[in-house]
Amino acid sequence: MTVHLYLSLIPEALIASMLSPEEFGAYYAVGSKKKSSGQAIFFEVDPDFRSKNFRIQEGLARCIPHEDGEPKSSIYLSVYRVLEQIDIKALGKLYLVTQDGRTLGLDPSDEMPSLDNDGLHLYKEIAPVSPLIASRLNPIEFYDLIIKNPTSLVTLPAIVFVELRLGELAKEPDMGEIGDLPYPNMDHLRQVLVDLKTKPVATKMVDRTSPATFPYRTIKNGFFVGNESQIVYYPLPPKEQLREENYRWWRSANI
């Protein structure tokens, strides 16, 4: 049986598994007797990737079928500072898994999204930390501030984040309609966005203890993964395409 390498983001971990991405997504999200269920996000990693920081070869040797022939679901290779130690070039598809185990695979793009500099942005950091951040910066500028040219004493060696929808609040945070935005404490979010428009700051914390999970339907464009060397963009297809080609995932993601 083929053994896969997966970089889980919720929580951050490097895992060897004999399950396909779809099977692993269902196993990881729906849960077993040993773990709770919940949303999952993970990358498939090049199976030839090796690093002195991980005991990959030893882990692969332990990833063997059970006595009854069932494939081994998971062997944890590392649960600490994983993202920063993996070459971004070794990352394959990014998989988004709903709470009921529906899996959607995203491919990296050769192009970045259209960069909107005429409104405010909301970013959900996913790994290695998970705060919710509002910003005047577009995604590339935000990545540059966090990784390449930080102005804060607190820096990160690598990051995965997603831009979330703000709707009318992106340009009219004080008077814009909330619409279907599901964010908690909207009055606080509005005030943070108003402060960004009126004060000389580039970013403001919305929630420093925000959970890593979030509603997939709030994704504005896609996911960004970057370190000091490069940044890669994983676009989410338009909702019309998702409805047509991945209806079960889309329906589950919108519950």
MIDREN-893387 format. One record per residue (C-alpha): x, y, z negated; residue number from 1; residue in one letter. Coordinates in nm, 4 decimals. Layout:
X,Y,Z,NUM,a .
...
# end
This chain:
0.0000,0.0000,0.0000,1,m .
0.1085,0.3565,0.0723,2,t .
0.2151,0.5616,-0.2287,3,v .
0.1319,0.9328,-0.2187,4,h .
0.2779,1.2269,-0.4075,5,l .
0.0312,1.4906,-0.5315,6,y .
0.0919,1.8276,-0.6941,7,l .
-0.2077,1.8902,-0.9183,8,s .
-0.2783,2.2522,-1.0092,9,l .
-0.5496,2.1897,-1.2714,10,i .
-0.3537,2.1001,-1.4776,11,p .
-0.0096,2.1447,-1.3210,12,e .
0.1464,1.8021,-1.2679,13,a .
0.3360,1.5892,-1.0170,14,l .
0.1608,1.2553,-0.9706,15,i .
0.2281,0.9389,-0.7720,16,a .
-0.0805,0.7485,-0.6597,17,s .
-0.1828,0.4622,-0.4324,18,m .
-0.5131,0.6389,-0.3614,19,l .
-0.5797,0.8384,-0.0451,20,s .
-0.6409,1.2134,-0.0955,21,p .
-1.0176,1.1639,-0.0831,22,e .
-1.0035,0.8704,-0.3262,23,e .
-0.7638,1.0547,-0.5554,24,f .
-0.9851,1.3648,-0.5507,25,g .
-1.2891,1.1623,-0.6583,26,a .
-1.0896,0.9812,-0.9269,27,y .
-0.9288,1.2991,-1.0575,28,y .
-1.2461,1.5101,-1.0624,29,a .
-1.5150,1.2637,-1.1672,30,v .
-1.2935,1.1103,-1.4320,31,g .
-1.2443,0.7788,-1.6011,32,s .
-1.2719,0.6463,-1.9542,33,k .
-0.9398,0.8187,-2.0327,34,k .
-1.0103,1.1689,-1.8997,35,k .
-1.2856,1.4253,-1.8714,36,s .
-1.4408,1.5278,-1.5423,37,s .
-1.4159,1.8636,-1.3692,38,g .
-1.3028,2.0573,-1.0647,39,q .
-0.9655,1.9568,-0.9169,40,a .
-0.7219,2.1292,-0.6820,41,i .
-0.4077,1.9598,-0.5537,42,f .
-0.1506,1.9550,-0.2742,43,f .
-0.0311,1.6456,-0.0971,44,e .
0.3487,1.6457,-0.1156,45,v .
0.5830,1.5045,0.1483,46,d .
0.6467,1.1443,0.0317,47,p .
1.0140,1.1878,0.1201,48,d .
1.0525,1.4826,-0.1166,49,f .
1.3123,1.4210,-0.3864,50,r .
1.4570,1.6401,-0.6597,51,s .
1.7014,1.5852,-0.9429,52,k .
1.4421,1.7501,-1.1671,53,n .
1.1913,1.4678,-1.1200,54,f .
1.2271,1.0907,-1.1693,55,r .
1.0383,1.0289,-0.8467,56,i .
1.2047,0.7067,-0.7388,57,q .
1.1469,0.5493,-1.0800,58,e .
0.7848,0.6617,-1.0729,59,g .
0.7273,0.5178,-0.7267,60,l .
0.8714,0.1860,-0.8425,61,a .
0.6078,0.1776,-1.1190,62,r .
0.3242,0.2610,-0.8826,63,c .
0.2143,-0.0941,-0.8059,64,i .
-0.1304,-0.2574,-0.7826,65,p .
-0.3021,-0.3909,-1.0920,66,h .
-0.3218,-0.7657,-1.1479,67,e .
-0.6653,-0.7760,-0.9840,68,d .
-0.5288,-0.6037,-0.6716,69,g .
-0.6788,-0.2628,-0.7465,70,e .
-0.4472,0.0229,-0.6421,71,p .
-0.2673,0.2210,-0.9093,72,k .
-0.4529,0.5497,-0.9499,73,s .
-0.1845,0.7656,-1.1066,74,s .
0.1681,0.7700,-1.2413,75,i .
0.2606,1.1069,-1.3909,76,y .
0.6102,1.2156,-1.2886,77,l .
0.6090,1.5582,-1.4548,78,s .
0.3676,1.7894,-1.6366,79,v .
0.5977,2.0853,-1.7011,80,y .
0.7093,2.3669,-1.4679,81,r .
0.6323,2.1594,-1.1610,82,v .
0.5292,2.4184,-0.9015,83,l .
0.8483,2.6212,-0.9251,84,e .
1.0639,2.3116,-0.8656,85,q .
0.8970,2.1909,-0.5457,86,i .
1.0082,2.3190,-0.2066,87,d .
0.7076,2.4884,-0.0463,88,i .
0.8109,2.3276,0.2828,89,k .
0.7304,1.9899,0.1225,90,a .
0.3672,2.0853,0.0602,91,l .
0.1061,1.9410,0.2947,92,g .
-0.2693,1.9886,0.2832,93,k .
-0.4370,2.1604,-0.0082,94,l .
-0.7424,1.9750,-0.1390,95,y .
-1.0390,2.1363,-0.3149,96,l .
-1.2491,1.8898,-0.5130,97,v .
-1.5929,1.9621,-0.6557,98,t .
-1.7056,1.8381,-0.9968,99,q .
-1.8834,1.5440,-0.8352,100,d .
-1.5740,1.4384,-0.6399,101,g .
-1.6373,1.5873,-0.2919,102,r .
-1.3025,1.6685,-0.1308,103,t .
-1.2169,1.9333,0.1301,104,l .
-0.8692,1.9482,0.2842,105,g .
-0.7193,2.2805,0.3944,106,l .
-0.4277,2.3155,0.6354,107,d .
-0.1696,2.5946,0.6083,108,p .
-0.1955,2.8708,0.8645,109,s .
0.0759,3.0323,1.0747,110,d .
-0.0954,3.3670,1.0206,111,e .
-0.1933,3.5680,0.7161,112,m .
-0.5514,3.6946,0.6771,113,p .
-0.6491,4.0419,0.7893,114,s .
-0.5100,4.2641,0.5155,115,l .
-0.7786,4.4988,0.3864,116,d .
-0.6161,4.8081,0.2340,117,n .
-0.9406,5.0035,0.2130,118,d .
-1.0863,4.8460,-0.0983,119,g .
-1.0153,4.6755,-0.4277,120,l .
-0.9257,4.3097,-0.4726,121,h .
-0.9881,4.0370,-0.7287,122,l .
-0.7283,3.7639,-0.7694,123,y .
-0.7564,3.4350,-0.9564,124,k .
-0.4151,3.2979,-1.0463,125,e .
-0.4321,2.9191,-1.0645,126,i .
-0.0798,2.8008,-1.1505,127,a .
0.1394,2.8196,-1.3470,128,p .
-0.0873,3.0656,-1.5371,129,v .
-0.4526,3.1459,-1.4743,130,s .
-0.5525,3.5069,-1.5544,131,p .
-0.8108,3.7007,-1.3537,132,l .
-0.6565,4.0169,-1.2067,133,i .
-0.8063,4.3185,-1.0289,134,a .
-0.5799,4.5114,-0.7959,135,s .
-0.5461,4.7866,-0.5376,136,r .
-0.2863,4.5679,-0.3619,137,l .
-0.3605,4.3360,-0.0699,138,n .
-0.2575,3.9678,-0.1134,139,p .
0.0937,4.0093,0.0291,140,i .
0.1601,4.3184,-0.1801,141,e .
0.0248,4.1369,-0.4869,142,f .
0.2565,3.8391,-0.4230,143,y .
0.5473,4.0797,-0.3778,144,d .
0.4695,4.2487,-0.7103,145,l .
0.4379,3.9190,-0.8984,146,i .
0.7296,3.7290,-0.7456,147,i .
0.9631,3.9370,-0.5298,148,k .
0.9781,4.2808,-0.6875,149,n .
0.8115,4.2705,-1.0289,150,p .
0.7759,4.5917,-1.2269,151,t .
0.6817,4.4015,-1.5419,152,s .
0.9253,4.2306,-1.7766,153,l .
0.7070,3.9187,-1.7380,154,v .
0.7833,3.7426,-1.4085,155,t .
0.6957,3.4125,-1.2407,156,l .
0.9235,3.1959,-1.0229,157,p .
0.6288,3.0684,-0.8151,158,a .
0.2548,3.1161,-0.7963,159,i .
-0.0676,2.9827,-0.6473,160,v .
-0.3550,3.2288,-0.6338,161,f .
-0.6803,3.2876,-0.4492,162,v .
-0.8617,3.6090,-0.3575,163,e .
-1.2226,3.6186,-0.4761,164,l .
-1.5153,3.8125,-0.3306,165,r .
-1.6101,4.1506,-0.4741,166,l .
-1.8779,4.2440,-0.2206,167,g .
-1.9892,4.6047,-0.2570,168,e .
-1.7821,4.6423,-0.5736,169,l .
-1.4638,4.6456,-0.3641,170,a .
-1.5440,5.0001,-0.2481,171,k .
-1.8130,5.1143,-0.4911,172,e .
-1.7336,4.9549,-0.8280,173,p .
-1.9572,5.1922,-1.0211,174,d .
-2.2696,5.1852,-0.8013,175,m .
-2.2274,4.8801,-0.5752,176,g .
-2.4814,4.5972,-0.5897,177,e .
-2.3687,4.2823,-0.7698,178,i .
-2.5569,4.0570,-0.5289,179,g .
-2.4774,3.6896,-0.5866,180,d .
-2.1459,3.7447,-0.7657,181,l .
-2.1380,3.4978,-1.0597,182,p .
-1.8627,3.6568,-1.2678,183,y .
-1.9250,3.6879,-1.6437,184,p .
-1.9209,4.0252,-1.8195,185,n .
-1.9896,4.2316,-1.5076,186,m .
-1.9879,4.5591,-1.7011,187,d .
-1.6285,4.4940,-1.8009,188,h .
-1.5319,4.4025,-1.4427,189,l .
-1.6937,4.7222,-1.3124,190,r .
-1.5013,4.9323,-1.5637,191,q .
-1.1704,4.7682,-1.4706,192,v .
-1.2376,4.8358,-1.1013,193,l .
-1.3361,5.1974,-1.1715,194,v .
-1.0119,5.2435,-1.3665,195,d .
-0.8140,5.1151,-1.0683,196,l .
-0.9752,5.3761,-0.8445,197,k .
-0.9122,5.6625,-1.0836,198,t .
-0.5785,5.5811,-1.2482,199,k .
-0.2277,5.5422,-1.0990,200,p .
-0.1956,5.1679,-1.1617,201,v .
-0.1730,4.8857,-0.9076,202,a .
-0.3236,4.6016,-1.1131,203,t .
-0.5363,4.5551,-1.4229,204,k .
-0.6119,4.2451,-1.6251,205,m .
-0.9773,4.1385,-1.6164,206,v .
-0.9418,3.8239,-1.8277,207,d .
-0.6101,3.6929,-1.9596,208,r .
-0.7681,3.3719,-2.0900,209,t .
-0.9679,3.2937,-1.7770,210,s .
-1.0054,2.9167,-1.7139,211,p .
-0.8219,2.7786,-1.4111,212,a .
-1.1473,2.6642,-1.2497,213,t .
-1.3823,2.8963,-1.0583,214,f .
-1.6795,2.8685,-0.8180,215,p .
-1.5524,2.7838,-0.4702,216,y .
-1.8284,2.9946,-0.3174,217,r .
-1.6552,3.3057,-0.4497,218,t .
-1.3463,3.2557,-0.2297,219,i .
-1.2997,3.5549,0.0003,220,k .
-1.0437,3.4150,0.2449,221,n .
-0.8165,3.1436,0.1129,222,g .
-0.5270,3.0373,-0.1099,223,f .
-0.1720,3.1668,-0.1301,224,f .
0.1302,2.9762,-0.2574,225,v .
0.4646,3.1476,-0.2846,226,g .
0.8043,3.1563,-0.4492,227,n .
1.1070,3.3811,-0.4095,228,e .
1.1760,3.2342,-0.0630,229,s .
0.8396,3.2381,0.1134,230,q .
0.4620,3.2586,0.0937,231,i .
0.2158,3.0267,0.2702,232,v .
-0.1544,3.0871,0.3312,233,y .
-0.4270,2.8190,0.3285,234,y .
-0.7445,2.9692,0.4794,235,p .
-1.0921,2.8507,0.3827,236,l .
-1.3071,2.7989,0.6960,237,p .
-1.6089,3.0292,0.7447,238,p .
-1.9204,2.9172,0.5580,239,k .
-2.1009,2.8440,0.8855,240,e .
-1.8262,2.5986,0.9824,241,q .
-1.8291,2.4418,0.6361,242,l .
-2.2051,2.3888,0.6534,243,r .
-2.1759,2.2250,0.9945,244,e .
-1.8633,2.0146,0.9458,245,e .
-1.8440,1.9583,0.5675,246,n .
-2.2044,1.9905,0.4569,247,y .
-2.1853,1.7613,0.1539,248,r .
-1.8818,1.9441,0.0160,249,w .
-2.0400,2.2838,0.0845,250,w .
-2.3648,2.1852,-0.0834,251,r .
-2.1812,2.0501,-0.3865,252,s .
-1.9597,2.3593,-0.4061,253,a .
-2.2658,2.5857,-0.4105,254,n .
-2.4572,2.4142,-0.6890,255,i .
# end
